[in-house]
Amino acid sequence: MLFFVNVLVATLTFLPGASNFGPMLLLPLYYQQVHGLTTVETGFMPAPQGAGTALSLLIAGRLNDRIGARPLILAGLAVTVVAISMGRVRRCARRRSVSVRR
């Protein structure tokens, strides 16, 4: 039973990481094939993401020490909900603006 629990926990830990970092393996190919960027330009494309992650980790660590984890989690969830809803509104607006020719 303990082995099953360990395998289950390992699988549940692996899946979010794979879904998060898996597309990062395909992004350089996308940039080169679809956007026509060179190898060097493709290498610099994820640099802002790394810099933003480092900066947000510093800020989140200090805020966590001051105000605790619960307000940070709630703020993160709120930002995520707003970002997802903005993407859906944008997609819906784009669908309505496309005209169909007969």
Secondary structure as GFF3:
##gff-version 3
##sequence-region A 1 102
A	DSSP	alpha_helix	2	33	.	.	.	ID=ss1
A	DSSP	alpha_helix	39	44	.	.	.	ID=ss2
A	DSSP	alpha_helix	47	67	.	.	.	ID=ss3
A	DSSP	alpha_helix	69	97	.	.	.	ID=ss4
###
